[in-house]
């Protein structure tokens, strides 16, 4: 929009904002230098075995084929998780059956999605552009997450690091 293609940009969201960005990363064309999803309530696992919202199941083939999964795994996505975001009864936590299959808490779900995605990329020999950054001892609190020293790594570390 600035008419300066050399400018880089990133997307950053916490909680529902992070949840939105995880899904956006799967369908967004090239663009942002980094997508930082902090403490999302649920994730988009790179599988067709879970219905859309939680996976790629039920989507048209051109939105859920291996090429789409490969691009999703190559996306510059950073999962930024608070290690104390573990309350399974947290307000606004998605408690639908599909979300609960991902884990009991935001922290469990984020780690599970990252591990699943990393293993799939390795199994298929695909580029894996995701990063996992954890803020020790922080729960579901955006102000604390972005004041933590780990936020500098989540937001500013160069891709591929």
DSSP file (Angstrom, degrees, kcal/mol; ACC not computed):
  #  RESIDUE AA STRUCTURE BP1 BP2  ACC     N-H-->O    O-->H-N    N-H-->O    O-->H-N    TCO  KAPPA ALPHA  PHI   PSI    X-CA   Y-CA   Z-CA
    1    1 A X              0   0    0      0, 0.0     4,-0.1     0, 0.0     0, 0.0   0.000 360.0 360.0 360.0 -25.8    0.0    0.0    0.0
    2    2 A X        -     0   0    0      2,-0.1     3,-0.1     5,-0.1     0, 0.0   0.579 360.0-122.9 -80.9  -9.6    2.9    2.3    0.6
    3    3 A X  S    S+     0   0    0      1,-0.1     2,-0.4     2,-0.0    -1,-0.0   0.736  82.0 112.4  71.9  21.1    4.2    1.7   -3.0
    4    4 A X    >   -     0   0    0      1,-0.1     3,-2.1     3,-0.1    -2,-0.1  -0.801  44.4-175.9-127.8  87.7    7.5    0.6   -1.5
    5    5 A X  T 3  S+     0   0    0     -2,-0.4    -1,-0.1     1,-0.3    -2,-0.0   0.674  78.5  69.4 -61.7 -16.2    7.9   -3.1   -2.2
    6    6 A X  T 3  S+     0   0    0      2,-0.1    -1,-0.3     0, 0.0     2,-0.3   0.689  77.9  98.0 -76.2 -16.0   11.2   -3.2   -0.1
    7    7 A X    <   -     0   0    0     -3,-2.1     2,-0.2     1,-0.0    -5,-0.1  -0.537  64.9-151.0 -72.6 133.7    9.2   -2.7    3.1
    8    8 A X        -     0   0    0     -2,-0.3     2,-0.3    24,-0.0    24,-0.1  -0.638  13.3-172.1 -99.0 162.6    8.5   -5.8    5.0
    9    9 A X        -     0   0    0     22,-0.3    24,-3.4    -2,-0.2    25,-0.7  -0.979   8.3-156.8-149.7 160.6    5.6   -6.5    7.3
   10   10 A X  E     -a   34   0A   0     -2,-0.3     2,-0.4    22,-0.2    25,-0.2  -0.925  15.8-130.0-134.2 159.3    4.4   -9.1    9.7
   11   11 A X  E     -a   35   0A   0     23,-2.2    25,-3.2    -2,-0.3     2,-0.4  -0.920  25.1-174.7-109.0 140.7    1.0  -10.1   11.2
   12   12 A X  E     +a   36   0A   0     -2,-0.4     2,-0.3    23,-0.2    25,-0.2  -0.997   9.0 162.4-139.0 128.2    0.6  -10.4   14.9
   13   13 A X  E     -a   37   0A   0     23,-2.2    25,-3.2    -2,-0.4     2,-0.4  -0.998  20.7-151.6-148.7 147.2   -2.4  -11.7   16.9
   14   14 A X  E >   -a   38   0A   0     -2,-0.3     3,-2.0    23,-0.2     2,-0.2  -0.929  65.5 -25.2-118.2 142.5   -3.1  -13.0   20.3
   15   15 A X  T 3> S+     0   0    0     23,-2.5     4,-2.5    -2,-0.4    26,-0.4  -0.395 141.7   8.4  61.9-118.7   -5.8  -15.5   21.4
   16   16 A X  H 3> S+     0   0    0     -2,-0.2     4,-2.4     1,-0.2    -1,-0.3   0.856 134.2  55.6 -61.4 -33.0   -8.7  -15.3   18.8
   17   17 A X  H <> S+     0   0    0     -3,-2.0     4,-2.0     2,-0.2    -1,-0.2   0.894 109.4  45.6 -64.5 -39.8   -6.4  -13.0   16.7
   18   18 A X  H  > S+     0   0    0     20,-0.4     4,-2.2     2,-0.2    -2,-0.2   0.875 110.3  54.2 -67.9 -38.3   -3.7  -15.8   16.8
   19   19 A X  H  X S+     0   0    0     -4,-2.5     4,-1.4     1,-0.2    -2,-0.2   0.910 109.4  48.1 -61.5 -43.6   -6.3  -18.4   16.0
   20   20 A X  H  X S+     0   0    0     -4,-2.4     4,-2.4     1,-0.2    -2,-0.2   0.916 110.9  51.0 -61.8 -44.8   -7.4  -16.3   12.9
   21   21 A X  H  X S+     0   0    0     -4,-2.0     4,-2.4     1,-0.2    -2,-0.2   0.849 103.0  58.3 -67.1 -34.6   -3.8  -15.9   11.8
   22   22 A X  H  X S+     0   0    0     -4,-2.2     4,-0.6     1,-0.2    -1,-0.2   0.925 112.4  41.7 -58.6 -43.1   -3.0  -19.7   12.0
   23   23 A X  H >X S+     0   0    0     -4,-1.4     3,-0.9     1,-0.2     4,-0.6   0.877 111.6  54.8 -72.6 -37.4   -5.8  -20.3    9.5
   24   24 A X  H >X S+     0   0    0     -4,-2.4     4,-1.8     1,-0.2     3,-1.4   0.874  98.4  64.1 -61.5 -37.1   -4.9  -17.3    7.4
   25   25 A X  H 3< S+     0   0    0     -4,-2.4    -1,-0.2     1,-0.3    -2,-0.2   0.786  97.8  57.2 -58.5 -27.5   -1.3  -18.7    7.1
   26   26 A X  H << S+     0   0    0     -3,-0.9    -1,-0.3    -4,-0.6    -2,-0.2   0.741 120.3  24.9 -75.5 -22.8   -2.8  -21.7    5.2
   27   27 A X  H << S+     0   0    0     -3,-1.4     2,-0.3    -4,-0.6    -2,-0.2   0.435  91.8 110.9-124.6  -2.4   -4.4  -19.7    2.5
   28   28 A X     <  -     0   0    0     -4,-1.8     3,-0.1    -5,-0.1    -4,-0.0  -0.579  62.2-130.7 -79.2 132.3   -2.4  -16.5    2.3
   29   29 A X        -     0   0    0     -2,-0.3     3,-0.3     1,-0.2    -1,-0.1  -0.220  52.4 -59.2 -68.8 173.8   -0.3  -15.9   -0.8
   30   30 A X  S    S+     0   0    0      1,-0.2    -1,-0.2    45,-0.0     3,-0.1  -0.133  93.6  97.3 -48.7 148.3    3.3  -14.8   -0.3
   31   31 A X        +     0   0    0      1,-0.5   -22,-0.3    -3,-0.1    -1,-0.2  -0.335  47.9  76.0 169.7 -80.0    3.6  -11.6    1.5
   32   32 A X        -     0   0    0     -3,-0.3    -1,-0.5     1,-0.1    44,-0.2  -0.294  59.3-141.0 -69.2 146.4    4.3  -11.2    5.2
   33   33 A X  S    S+     0   0    0    -24,-3.4     2,-0.3     1,-0.3   -23,-0.2   0.857  87.5   2.5 -67.4 -34.9    7.8  -11.7    6.5
   34   34 A X  E     -a   10   0A   0    -25,-0.7   -23,-2.2   125,-0.1     2,-0.5  -0.994  56.3-152.4-153.1 147.4    6.3  -13.4    9.6
   35   35 A X  E     -ab  11  77A   0     41,-2.7    43,-3.5    -2,-0.3     2,-0.6  -0.987  19.5-164.3-120.0 115.6    3.0  -14.4   11.0
   36   36 A X  E     -ab  12  78A   0    -25,-3.2   -23,-2.2    -2,-0.5     2,-0.7  -0.903   6.2-173.9-109.1 114.3    3.0  -14.5   14.8
   37   37 A X  E     -ab  13  79A   0     41,-2.8    43,-2.4    -2,-0.6     2,-0.5  -0.917   9.2-163.3-109.0 108.4    0.1  -16.4   16.4
   38   38 A X  E     -ab  14  80A   0    -25,-3.2   -23,-2.5    -2,-0.7   -20,-0.4  -0.827  64.1 -23.5 -99.1 124.4    0.3  -16.0   20.2
   39   39 A X  S    S-     0   0    0     41,-1.9    -1,-0.2    -2,-0.5   -20,-0.2   0.846  76.5-168.2  48.4  50.0   -1.8  -18.4   22.4
   40   40 A X        -     0   0    0     -3,-0.3    70,-0.2   -22,-0.2   -24,-0.2  -0.339  23.2-133.6 -63.8 151.1   -4.4  -19.4   19.8
   41   41 A X  S    S+     0   0    0    -26,-0.4     2,-0.3     1,-0.2    -1,-0.1   0.797  84.7   0.1 -77.3 -29.0   -7.4  -21.3   21.3
   42   42 A X  S    S-     0   0    0     51,-0.1     2,-0.3    67,-0.0    -1,-0.2  -0.938  73.9-134.6-150.6 170.6   -7.3  -24.0   18.6
   43   43 A X        -     0   0    0     -2,-0.3     2,-0.8    11,-0.1   -24,-0.1  -0.807  18.1-117.9-129.7 165.3   -5.2  -24.7   15.5
   44   44 A X        -     0   0    0     -2,-0.3    11,-0.3   -25,-0.1     2,-0.1  -0.876  35.8-153.7-102.9  96.6   -5.4  -25.7   11.9
   45   45 A X        -     0   0    0      9,-2.5     2,-2.3    -2,-0.8    11,-0.2  -0.474  23.0-116.4 -71.0 141.4   -3.6  -29.0   11.8
   46   46 A X  S    S+     0   0    0     67,-0.2     2,-0.3    -2,-0.1    -1,-0.1  -0.428  80.6 100.8 -79.1  68.8   -2.1  -29.9    8.4
   47   47 A X        -     0   0    0     -2,-2.3     9,-3.9     3,-0.1    10,-0.5  -0.990  67.3-144.3-148.7 151.0   -4.4  -32.9    7.8
   48   48 A X  S    S+     0   0    0     -2,-0.3    10,-0.2     8,-0.2     4,-0.1   0.380  90.8  83.9 -93.1   1.7   -7.5  -33.8    5.9
   49   49 A X  S    S+     0   0    0      8,-0.1     2,-0.4     2,-0.1    -1,-0.2   0.542  86.7  58.1 -82.5  -7.4   -8.5  -36.1    8.8
   50   50 A X  S    S-     0   0    0     -3,-0.4     7,-3.1    -5,-0.1    -3,-0.1  -0.968  94.9-106.0-122.5 141.0  -10.1  -33.2   10.8
   51   51 A X  B >>  -d   57   0B   0     -2,-0.4     3,-2.3     5,-0.2     4,-1.4  -0.220  53.2 -76.3 -63.7 152.8  -12.8  -30.9    9.5
   52   52 A X  B 34 S+e   55   0C   0      5,-2.4     4,-0.2     1,-0.3    -1,-0.1  -0.159 121.2  45.4 -54.5 143.4  -12.0  -27.4    8.4
   53   53 A X  T 34 S+     0   0    0      2,-0.8    -1,-0.3    -3,-0.1     3,-0.1  -0.245 129.1  31.9 109.4 -36.4  -11.4  -25.1   11.2
   54   54 A X  T <4 S-     0   0    0     -3,-2.3    -9,-2.5     1,-0.2     2,-0.2   0.486 138.5 -10.6-122.0 -16.0   -9.3  -27.8   12.9
   55   55 A X  B  < S-e   52   0C   0     -4,-1.4    -2,-0.8   -11,-0.3    -1,-0.2  -0.825  81.0 -85.8-161.5-164.4   -7.9  -29.4    9.8
   56   56 A X  S >  S+     0   0    0     -9,-3.9     3,-1.4    -2,-0.2    -8,-0.2   0.321  75.9 129.3-103.2   4.9   -8.3  -29.4    6.0
   57   57 A X  B 3   +d   51   0B   0     -7,-3.1    -5,-2.4   -10,-0.5    -2,-0.2  -0.317  69.2  21.0 -64.6 142.5  -11.1  -32.0    5.9
   58   58 A X  T 3  S+     0   0    0      1,-0.3    -1,-0.2    -7,-0.2     2,-0.2   0.378  92.9 123.1  84.0  -4.5  -14.3  -31.1    3.9
   59   59 A X  S <  S-     0   0    0     -3,-1.4    -1,-0.3     1,-0.1     5,-0.1  -0.513  74.9 -88.6 -84.7 157.4  -12.6  -28.4    1.8
   60   60 A X    >>  -     0   0    0     -2,-0.2     3,-2.1     1,-0.1     4,-0.5  -0.310  44.3-108.4 -58.5 150.8  -12.6  -28.5   -2.0
   61   61 A X  H >> S+     0   0    0      1,-0.3     3,-1.3     2,-0.2     4,-1.1   0.846 118.2  58.1 -53.2 -38.8   -9.6  -30.4   -3.3
   62   62 A X  H 34 S+     0   0    0      1,-0.3    -1,-0.3     2,-0.2    -2,-0.1   0.660 110.6  44.6 -69.6 -12.2   -7.9  -27.3   -4.6
   63   63 A X  H <4 S+     0   0    0     -3,-2.1    -1,-0.3    -7,-0.1    -2,-0.2   0.416 124.0  32.4-104.8  -2.0   -7.9  -25.9   -1.0
   64   64 A X  H << S+     0   0    0     -3,-1.3    -2,-0.2    -4,-0.5    -3,-0.1   0.267  85.5 119.5-140.2  12.2   -6.8  -29.1    0.7
   65   65 A X  S  X S-     0   0    0     -4,-1.1     4,-2.0    -5,-0.2     3,-0.4  -0.161  80.6 -93.5 -76.1 176.4   -4.5  -30.9   -1.7
   66   66 A X  H  > S+     0   0    0      1,-0.2     4,-2.9     2,-0.2     5,-0.2   0.839 125.0  58.8 -61.0 -33.6   -0.8  -31.8   -0.9
   67   67 A X  H  > S+     0   0    0      2,-0.2     4,-2.3     1,-0.2    -1,-0.2   0.907 106.2  48.3 -62.6 -40.6    0.4  -28.6   -2.5
   68   68 A X  H  > S+     0   0    0     -3,-0.4     4,-2.3     2,-0.2    -2,-0.2   0.926 113.0  47.6 -64.4 -44.5   -1.8  -26.5   -0.1
   69   69 A X  H  X S+     0   0    0     -4,-2.0     4,-2.4     2,-0.2    -2,-0.2   0.912 110.8  52.0 -62.8 -41.9   -0.4  -28.5    2.9
   70   70 A X  H  X S+     0   0    0     -4,-2.9     4,-1.3     1,-0.2    -2,-0.2   0.924 111.3  46.4 -60.7 -45.4    3.1  -28.1    1.6
   71   71 A X  H  X S+     0   0    0     -4,-2.3     4,-0.7     1,-0.2    -1,-0.2   0.886 110.7  53.6 -65.3 -38.4    2.7  -24.3    1.3
   72   72 A X  H >< S+     0   0    0     -4,-2.3     3,-0.9     1,-0.2    -2,-0.2   0.926 108.9  48.4 -61.3 -45.0    1.1  -24.1    4.7
   73   73 A X  H 3< S+     0   0    0     -4,-2.4    56,-2.7     1,-0.2    57,-0.6   0.758 111.1  51.4 -68.8 -23.5    4.1  -25.9    6.3
   74   74 A X  H 3< S+     0   0    0     -4,-1.3    -1,-0.2    54,-0.3    -2,-0.2   0.564  85.1 116.5 -86.6  -9.9    6.5  -23.6    4.5
   75   75 A X  S << S-     0   0    0     -3,-0.9     2,-2.2    -4,-0.7    54,-0.1  -0.210  80.6-112.1 -60.0 149.1    4.7  -20.4    5.7
   76   76 A X        +     0   0    0    -44,-0.2   -41,-2.7    54,-0.1     2,-0.5  -0.369  61.1 157.9 -80.7  61.9    6.7  -18.1    8.0
   77   77 A X  E     -b   35   0A   0     -2,-2.2    54,-2.3   -43,-0.2     2,-0.5  -0.758  26.5-166.0 -95.6 127.0    4.4  -19.0   11.0
   78   78 A X  E     -bc  36 131A   0    -43,-3.5   -41,-2.8    -2,-0.5     2,-0.7  -0.962   8.5-154.5-110.8 121.2    5.6  -18.5   14.5
   79   79 A X  E     -bc  37 132A   0     52,-2.9    54,-2.7    -2,-0.5     2,-0.7  -0.868  12.8-167.7 -91.5 115.7    3.6  -20.1   17.3
   80   80 A X  E     -bc  38 133A   0    -43,-2.4   -41,-1.9    -2,-0.7     2,-0.4  -0.911  12.9-177.0-110.2 107.7    4.3  -18.0   20.4
   81   81 A X  E     - c   0 134A   0     52,-2.5    54,-2.9    -2,-0.7     2,-0.5  -0.866  28.1-136.4-116.7 137.2    3.0  -19.9   23.4
   82   82 A X  E >   - c   0 135A   0     -2,-0.4     3,-1.9    52,-0.2    54,-0.2  -0.800  17.4-144.5 -84.3 124.4    2.8  -19.0   27.1
   83   83 A X  T 3  S+     0   0    0     52,-2.1    56,-0.2    -2,-0.5    53,-0.1   0.682  99.2  52.6 -67.7 -15.9    3.9  -22.1   29.0
   84   84 A X  T 3  S+     0   0    0     54,-2.1     2,-1.9    51,-0.4     3,-0.3   0.264  74.4 105.0-101.2  11.1    1.4  -21.3   31.8
   85   85 A X    <   +     0   0    0     -3,-1.9    22,-2.1    53,-0.5    21,-0.3  -0.472  47.5 118.4 -85.5  65.7   -1.6  -21.0   29.4
   86   86 A X        +     0   0    0     -2,-1.9     2,-0.7    20,-0.2    -1,-0.2   0.289  22.9 124.4-119.6   5.9   -2.7  -24.4   30.6
   87   87 A X    >   -     0   0    0     -3,-0.3     3,-1.5     1,-0.2    19,-0.2  -0.607  42.2-162.9 -76.5 113.0   -6.2  -23.8   32.2
   88   88 A X  T 3  S+     0   0    0     -2,-0.7    -1,-0.2     1,-0.3    15,-0.0   0.606  91.9  50.1 -71.5  -8.7   -8.6  -26.2   30.5
   89   89 A X  T 3  S+     0   0    0      2,-0.0    -1,-0.3     3,-0.0     3,-0.1   0.188  80.3 145.3-110.9  14.3  -11.5  -24.1   31.9
   90   90 A X    X   -     0   0    0     -3,-1.5     3,-1.9     1,-0.1    -5,-0.0  -0.190  61.2 -94.8 -55.1 141.1  -10.1  -20.8   30.7
   91   91 A X  T 3  S+     0   0    0      1,-0.3    -1,-0.1     3,-0.0     3,-0.1  -0.330 108.2  10.3 -58.5 136.7  -12.7  -18.2   29.6
   92   92 A X  T 3  S+     0   0    0      1,-0.3     2,-0.4    -3,-0.1    -1,-0.3   0.544  87.6 147.0  69.1  11.0  -13.3  -18.3   25.9
   93   93 A X    <   -     0   0    0     -3,-1.9     2,-0.3     1,-0.1    -1,-0.3  -0.647  58.0-111.6 -76.2 130.5  -11.3  -21.5   25.3
   94   94 A X        +     0   0    0     -2,-0.4    -1,-0.1     1,-0.1    -3,-0.0  -0.471  38.9 176.4 -62.5 119.2  -12.8  -23.6   22.5
   95   95 A X        +     0   0    0     -2,-0.3    -1,-0.1     4,-0.1    -2,-0.0   0.172  30.8 129.6-114.2  15.8  -14.3  -26.7   24.2
   96   96 A X  S  > S-     0   0    0      1,-0.1     4,-2.5     4,-0.0     3,-0.5  -0.326  73.9-107.2 -66.3 157.3  -15.8  -28.3   21.1
   97   97 A X  H  > S+     0   0    0      1,-0.3     4,-1.7     2,-0.2     5,-0.1   0.873 119.5  53.7 -55.4 -42.0  -14.9  -32.0   20.6
   98   98 A X  H  4 S+     0   0    0      1,-0.2     4,-0.5     2,-0.2    -1,-0.3   0.874 111.2  46.1 -63.7 -36.8  -12.6  -31.1   17.6
   99   99 A X  H >> S+     0   0    0     -3,-0.5     3,-1.4     1,-0.2     4,-0.7   0.904 108.8  54.7 -71.4 -41.3  -10.7  -28.6   19.7
  100  100 A X  H >< S+     0   0    0     -4,-2.5     3,-0.6     1,-0.3    -2,-0.2   0.805  99.0  62.4 -64.2 -28.4  -10.4  -31.0   22.7
  101  101 A X  T 3< S+     0   0    0     -4,-1.7    -1,-0.3     1,-0.2    -2,-0.2   0.745  99.9  56.3 -66.4 -21.3   -8.8  -33.6   20.4
  102  102 A X  T <4 S-     0   0    0     -3,-1.4     2,-0.2    -4,-0.5    -1,-0.2   0.730 128.6 -67.0 -79.9 -22.6   -6.0  -31.1   19.9
  103  103 A X    <<  -     0   0    0     -4,-0.7    -1,-0.3    -3,-0.6     6,-0.0  -0.787  41.7 -92.1 149.4 167.6   -5.3  -30.9   23.6
  104  104 A X  S    S+     0   0    0     -2,-0.2     2,-0.3    -3,-0.1    -1,-0.1   0.730 101.9  25.2 -81.6 -23.0   -6.8  -29.7   26.9
  105  105 A X  S  > S-     0   0    0     -3,-0.1     4,-2.5     1,-0.1     5,-0.2  -0.840  84.4-102.4-137.0 169.8   -5.3  -26.2   26.9
  106  106 A X  H  > S+     0   0    0    -21,-0.3     4,-2.4    -2,-0.3     5,-0.2   0.907 121.4  51.2 -60.1 -41.9   -4.0  -23.6   24.5
  107  107 A X  H  > S+     0   0    0    -22,-2.1     4,-2.3     2,-0.2     5,-0.2   0.939 111.0  46.5 -63.3 -47.7   -0.4  -24.6   25.4
  108  108 A X  H  > S+     0   0    0    -23,-0.3     4,-2.5     1,-0.2    -1,-0.2   0.917 113.1  50.4 -60.1 -43.6   -1.0  -28.3   24.8
  109  109 A X  H  X S+     0   0    0     -4,-2.5     4,-2.5     2,-0.2     5,-0.2   0.902 110.2  49.1 -64.0 -42.5   -2.8  -27.6   21.5
  110  110 A X  H  X S+     0   0    0     -4,-2.4     4,-2.4     2,-0.2    -1,-0.2   0.928 113.6  45.3 -64.0 -45.3    0.0  -25.3   20.2
  111  111 A X  H  X S+     0   0    0     -4,-2.3     4,-2.5    -5,-0.2    -2,-0.2   0.897 113.5  50.9 -65.2 -39.3    2.7  -27.8   21.0
  112  112 A X  H  X S+     0   0    0     -4,-2.5     4,-2.4    -5,-0.2    -2,-0.2   0.918 111.5  46.8 -65.1 -43.2    0.7  -30.7   19.5
  113  113 A X  H  X S+     0   0    0     -4,-2.5     4,-2.8     2,-0.2     5,-0.2   0.926 112.8  49.4 -65.2 -44.2    0.1  -28.8   16.3
  114  114 A X  H  X S+     0   0    0     -4,-2.4     4,-2.8    -5,-0.2     5,-0.2   0.939 113.0  46.8 -60.0 -47.1    3.7  -27.7   15.9
  115  115 A X  H  X S+     0   0    0     -4,-2.5     4,-2.3     2,-0.2    -1,-0.2   0.905 113.6  48.6 -63.0 -42.2    5.0  -31.3   16.5
  116  116 A X  H  X S+     0   0    0     -4,-2.4     4,-2.3     2,-0.2    -1,-0.2   0.937 114.3  45.6 -62.3 -47.4    2.4  -32.7   14.1
  117  117 A X  H  X S+     0   0    0     -4,-2.8     4,-2.5     1,-0.2    -2,-0.2   0.911 112.8  50.0 -64.0 -43.9    3.4  -30.2   11.4
  118  118 A X  H  X S+     0   0    0     -4,-2.8     4,-2.2    -5,-0.2    -1,-0.2   0.908 111.9  48.0 -62.0 -43.3    7.1  -30.6   11.9
  119  119 A X  H  X S+     0   0    0     -4,-2.3     4,-2.7    -5,-0.2    -1,-0.2   0.897 111.4  50.2 -65.8 -40.8    6.8  -34.4   11.7
  120  120 A X  H  X S+     0   0    0     -4,-2.3     4,-2.3     2,-0.2     6,-0.2   0.927 110.4  49.4 -64.0 -44.6    4.7  -34.2    8.5
  121  121 A X  H  X>S+     0   0    0     -4,-2.5     5,-2.3     1,-0.2     4,-1.1   0.919 113.8  46.3 -60.7 -43.3    7.2  -31.9    6.8
  122  122 A X  H  <5S+     0   0    0     -4,-2.2     3,-0.3     2,-0.2    -2,-0.2   0.919 111.7  51.3 -65.2 -43.3   10.1  -34.2    7.7
  123  123 A X  H  <5S+     0   0    0     -4,-2.7    -1,-0.2     1,-0.2    -2,-0.2   0.880 118.1  37.7 -60.8 -39.4    8.2  -37.3    6.5
  124  124 A X  H  <5S-     0   0    0     -4,-2.3    -1,-0.2    -5,-0.2    -2,-0.2   0.551 108.7-119.6 -91.7  -8.2    7.4  -35.7    3.2
  125  125 A X  T  <5 +     0   0    0     -4,-1.1     2,-0.2    -3,-0.3    -3,-0.2   0.799  62.5 149.9  73.6  28.4   10.7  -33.9    2.7
  126  126 A X      < -     0   0    0     -5,-2.3    -1,-0.2    -6,-0.2     2,-0.1  -0.604  55.3 -95.7 -94.5 153.6    8.9  -30.5    2.6
  127  127 A X        -     0   0    0     -2,-0.2     2,-0.6     1,-0.1   -52,-0.1  -0.443  34.0-152.4 -62.9 137.1   10.3  -27.1    3.8
  128  128 A X        +     0   0    0     -2,-0.1   -54,-0.3   -54,-0.1   -55,-0.1  -0.936  21.5 170.4-118.3 107.1    9.2  -26.3    7.3
  129  129 A X        +     0   0    0    -56,-2.7    31,-0.3    -2,-0.6   -55,-0.2   0.416  40.9 110.5 -96.6   0.1    9.0  -22.6    7.9
  130  130 A X        -     0   0    0    -57,-0.6     2,-0.3   -54,-0.2   -52,-0.2  -0.354  47.2-161.7 -77.8 156.1    7.3  -22.6   11.3
  131  131 A X  E     -c   78   0A   0    -54,-2.3   -52,-2.9    -2,-0.1     2,-0.5  -0.968   8.8-147.6-131.6 151.1    8.9  -21.6   14.6
  132  132 A X  E     +c   79   0A   0     -2,-0.3     2,-0.4   -54,-0.2   -52,-0.2  -0.987  18.7 176.5-119.1 122.2    7.9  -22.3   18.1
  133  133 A X  E     -c   80   0A   0    -54,-2.7   -52,-2.5    -2,-0.5     2,-0.4  -0.994  11.0-160.0-125.5 132.2    8.7  -19.7   20.8
  134  134 A X  E     -c   81   0A   0     -2,-0.4     2,-0.7   -54,-0.2   -52,-0.2  -0.932  12.6-148.7-118.7 136.5    7.7  -20.2   24.4
  135  135 A X  E >   -c   82   0A   0    -54,-2.9   -52,-2.1    -2,-0.4     3,-1.4  -0.896  31.5-127.9-101.3 108.3    7.3  -17.5   27.1
  136  136 A X  T 3  S-     0   0    0     -2,-0.7     3,-0.1     1,-0.2    14,-0.1  -0.309  80.7  -1.2 -64.1 130.3    8.1  -19.3   30.4
  137  137 A X  T 3  S+     0   0    0      1,-0.2     2,-0.4    -2,-0.1    -1,-0.2   0.552  96.6 126.9  74.9   9.3    5.5  -19.0   33.2
  138  138 A X    <   -     0   0    0     -3,-1.4   -54,-2.1   -57,-0.1   -53,-0.5  -0.850  38.0-166.4-106.2 136.5    3.1  -16.7   31.3
  139  139 A X        -     0   0    0     -2,-0.4     2,-1.8   -55,-0.3   -54,-0.3   0.182  55.0 -41.3 -93.9-145.8   -0.6  -17.6   30.9
  140  140 A X  S    S+     0   0    0    -56,-0.3     2,-0.4     4,-0.1    -1,-0.1  -0.517  92.1 121.6 -88.3  72.3   -3.3  -16.2   28.6
  141  141 A X     >  -     0   0    0     -2,-1.8     4,-2.6     1,-0.1     5,-0.2  -0.921  46.0-163.1-140.8 107.9   -2.3  -12.5   28.9
  142  142 A X  H  > S+     0   0    0     -2,-0.4     4,-2.5     1,-0.2     5,-0.2   0.902  91.7  53.4 -60.2 -43.8   -1.4  -10.5   25.8
  143  143 A X  H  > S+     0   0    0      1,-0.2     4,-0.8     2,-0.2    -1,-0.2   0.921 113.4  42.8 -60.1 -44.3    0.3   -7.7   27.8
  144  144 A X  H  > S+     0   0    0      1,-0.2     4,-1.1     2,-0.2     3,-0.4   0.895 112.1  54.8 -68.2 -39.3    2.6  -10.2   29.6
  145  145 A X  H  < S+     0   0    0     -4,-2.6     3,-0.4     1,-0.2     6,-0.2   0.925 113.3  40.5 -59.7 -44.8    3.3  -12.2   26.5
  146  146 A X  H  < S+     0   0    0     -4,-2.5    -1,-0.2     1,-0.2    -2,-0.2   0.536 113.4  53.8 -88.4  -4.5    4.5   -9.1   24.5
  147  147 A X  H  < S+     0   0    0     -4,-0.8    -1,-0.2    -3,-0.4    -2,-0.2   0.567  88.6 102.4 -94.6 -13.4    6.4   -7.7   27.5
  148  148 A X  S >< S-     0   0    0     -4,-1.1     3,-1.6    -3,-0.4     4,-0.5  -0.346  83.4-120.6 -69.3 148.8    8.3  -11.0   27.9
  149  149 A X  T >> S+     0   0    0      1,-0.3     3,-1.1     2,-0.2     4,-0.7   0.826 111.7  65.3 -58.0 -31.1   11.9  -11.2   26.6
  150  150 A X  H 3> S+     0   0    0      1,-0.2     4,-2.5     2,-0.2    -1,-0.3   0.725  85.0  73.8 -65.4 -21.1   10.8  -14.0   24.4
  151  151 A X  H <> S+     0   0    0     -3,-1.6     4,-2.7    -6,-0.2     5,-0.4   0.861  89.3  58.8 -61.6 -34.8    8.6  -11.7   22.4
  152  152 A X  H <>>S+     0   0    0     -3,-1.1     4,-2.6    -4,-0.5     5,-0.5   0.909 109.1  44.1 -61.2 -40.7   11.7  -10.1   20.8
  153  153 A X  H  X5S+     0   0    0     -4,-0.7     4,-1.4    -3,-0.2    -2,-0.2   0.931 114.1  49.9 -67.9 -45.9   12.6  -13.5   19.4
  154  154 A X  H  <5S+     0   0    0     -4,-2.5    -2,-0.2     1,-0.2    -1,-0.2   0.887 123.9  29.0 -60.3 -40.1    9.0  -14.3   18.3
  155  155 A X  H  <5S+     0   0    0     -4,-2.7    -2,-0.2    -5,-0.2    -1,-0.2   0.858 131.4  26.4 -92.1 -38.4    8.6  -11.0   16.6
  156  156 A X  H  <5S+     0   0    0     -4,-2.6    -3,-0.2    -5,-0.4    -2,-0.1   0.609  81.9 111.6-111.6 -12.4   12.0   -9.9   15.4
  157  157 A X  S  <<S-     0   0    0     -4,-1.4     3,-0.1    -5,-0.5     4,-0.1  -0.360  76.9-102.6 -63.1 143.3   14.2  -13.0   14.9
  158  158 A X    >   -     0   0    0      1,-0.1     3,-1.3     2,-0.1    -1,-0.1  -0.359  43.0 -95.1 -66.4 143.2   15.0  -13.6   11.2
  159  159 A X  T 3  S+     0   0    0      1,-0.2    -1,-0.1     2,-0.1   -29,-0.1  -0.223 111.5  37.3 -55.0 147.9   13.0  -16.3    9.5
  160  160 A X  T 3         0   0    0    -31,-0.3    -1,-0.2    -3,-0.1    -2,-0.1   0.446 360.0 360.0  86.6   0.0   14.8  -19.7    9.4
  161  161 A X    <         0   0    0     -3,-1.3    -2,-0.1    -4,-0.1    -3,-0.1   0.378 360.0 360.0-104.9 360.0   16.2  -19.1   12.9
